[in-house]
Structure formats: structure tokens, C-alpha cells
Amino acid sequence: MNVRISRQHWDGLLAELDQARRQRHLVTYRALLERLQLPSPAMLTLTSALEHLAAMDVKAEQPLRSSLVISQGASRLPRTGFFECVGRLGRFAGPPDGVAAASWHASEVVRVFEHSYEHEEA
């Protein structure tokens, strides 16, 4: 299924992730859905956009901004689909849950916090 996101929603997503990065905090899928007001199917649109962004970041050889988006559950990790996506992109190898995933995610988040993305203007 091909899911599209409007330019306005895409720009909003990038702005939300940039703000989270600058403030050095993570954001939940639910918070993004509420802030962006994506049309239905909102979660599918959001996950497709995050996967597209991950592919763009891999191509640009930079840390994955989509790693800043997490579930609101106790794990405080992205959903398993995120780990499957980054596995397909060659950035992570291992089961999508457990210690290896948590460790990889923690180190990727630090990399995102410390990276300056080209599109940024002061």
C-alpha cells in the first residue's frame, strides 16, 4: 500500500523531530499524531513517513531522526516495525525487542542529538 503525506504534514513532522532533537528528548507516536493532525489512516501515514525519513537518513549517511519516536509503553522504545525497517536498511541486525534493540536505540538517539542536519538554519 502506497501512503502519501502532504507537504504541510511532512514539514510539520520534520519540525517536531528537529525540536525534539534540539531539546534532547523523545516524542511518542501518539503525541506526533495529536500535534500533526494527520488524516486517516493516521498511524499508517506516520509510520510510512518515518520509514521514508529513515531511508533518506541512511542514504545521507546520517543518524536516524525517526529513532526519536517511541511508544508510550514501559519499554520507551520505538515499535518493532521501526527495528524491522532499520534492519532492512542495514543499520540494525537482531531481534526487534530485547537488550540488543534497546542498546542500539540508545546509541542511535545519542547520535541524533549530537548531529547537525544540513537543512537546519539558525
C-alpha positions as CSV (number, residue, x, y, z in Angstrom):
1,M,0.0,0.0,0.0
2,N,1.4,3.4,-1.0
3,V,0.7,6.0,1.6
4,R,1.3,9.7,0.9
5,I,1.8,12.6,3.3
6,S,1.1,16.2,2.5
7,R,3.9,18.7,2.3
8,Q,2.4,20.5,5.2
9,H,2.3,17.4,7.4
10,W,5.9,16.3,6.2
11,D,7.3,19.8,7.1
12,G,5.4,19.5,10.5
13,L,6.9,16.1,11.1
14,L,10.4,17.4,10.4
15,A,9.9,20.4,12.6
16,E,8.6,18.2,15.5
17,L,11.6,15.9,15.2
18,D,14.0,18.8,15.0
19,Q,12.5,20.4,18.1
20,A,12.8,17.1,20.0
21,R,16.4,16.7,18.9
22,R,17.3,20.3,19.9
23,Q,15.6,19.8,23.3
24,R,17.2,16.3,23.6
25,H,14.0,14.5,24.3
26,L,12.0,11.7,22.7
27,V,8.4,12.0,21.4
28,T,5.7,9.4,21.3
29,Y,3.8,8.2,18.3
30,R,0.6,9.4,20.0
31,A,2.0,12.9,20.6
32,L,3.0,13.2,17.0
33,L,-0.4,12.1,15.8
34,E,-2.1,14.7,18.0
35,R,0.3,17.5,17.0
36,L,0.3,16.8,13.3
37,Q,-3.4,16.0,13.0
38,L,-2.8,13.5,10.2
39,P,-5.8,12.3,8.2
40,S,-6.9,8.7,8.4
41,P,-5.2,6.3,8.4
42,A,-3.1,8.5,10.6
43,M,-0.8,5.8,12.2
44,L,-0.1,4.2,8.8
45,T,0.7,7.6,7.3
46,L,3.0,8.4,10.2
47,T,4.9,5.1,10.1
48,S,5.3,5.3,6.4
49,A,6.6,8.9,6.7
50,L,9.1,7.8,9.4
51,E,10.3,4.8,7.3
52,H,10.8,7.2,4.4
53,L,12.7,9.6,6.6
54,A,14.9,6.7,7.9
55,A,15.7,5.7,4.3
56,M,16.6,9.3,3.5
57,D,18.9,9.5,6.6
58,V,20.6,6.2,5.6
59,K,21.2,7.4,2.1
60,A,22.7,10.7,3.5
61,E,24.8,8.6,5.9
62,Q,23.5,10.3,9.0
63,P,21.8,9.2,12.2
64,L,18.1,8.2,12.0
65,R,15.8,11.0,13.2
66,S,13.0,8.5,13.3
67,S,14.7,6.9,16.3
68,L,13.3,9.9,18.4
69,V,9.8,8.5,18.1
70,I,8.9,5.9,20.7
71,S,5.9,4.0,22.1
72,Q,4.3,5.4,25.3
73,G,4.6,2.0,26.9
74,A,7.0,0.9,29.5
75,S,9.8,0.0,27.0
76,R,10.2,3.6,25.9
77,L,11.4,2.1,22.5
78,P,10.1,2.5,19.0
79,R,7.6,-0.1,17.8
80,T,9.0,-3.4,16.4
81,G,8.3,-2.2,12.9
82,F,11.0,0.5,13.4
83,F,13.6,-2.1,14.1
84,E,12.4,-4.2,11.2
85,C,12.7,-1.2,8.9
86,V,16.2,-0.2,10.1
87,G,17.2,-3.9,9.7
88,R,16.1,-3.8,6.1
89,L,18.1,-0.6,5.7
90,G,21.2,-2.3,7.1
91,R,21.5,-0.2,10.2
92,F,20.5,-2.8,12.8
93,A,20.8,-6.6,13.0
94,G,19.0,-8.6,15.7
95,P,15.6,-9.2,17.2
96,P,13.3,-6.1,17.3
97,D,13.0,-6.3,21.0
98,G,15.3,-7.0,23.9
99,V,18.6,-5.8,25.1
100,A,20.3,-5.5,21.7
101,A,17.5,-3.4,20.3
102,A,17.4,-1.2,23.4
103,S,21.2,-0.7,23.3
104,W,21.3,0.1,19.6
105,H,18.4,2.5,20.0
106,A,20.0,4.4,22.9
107,S,23.2,4.8,21.0
108,E,21.3,6.0,17.9
109,V,19.4,8.6,19.9
110,V,22.7,10.0,21.2
111,R,24.0,10.2,17.6
112,V,20.9,12.1,16.6
113,F,21.2,14.5,19.5
114,E,24.8,15.3,18.5
115,H,24.3,15.5,14.8
116,S,23.7,18.7,12.8
117,Y,21.3,18.1,9.9
118,E,22.0,20.0,6.6
119,H,18.6,21.5,6.3
120,E,18.9,23.4,9.6
121,E,19.0,27.1,9.7
122,A,19.9,29.1,12.8
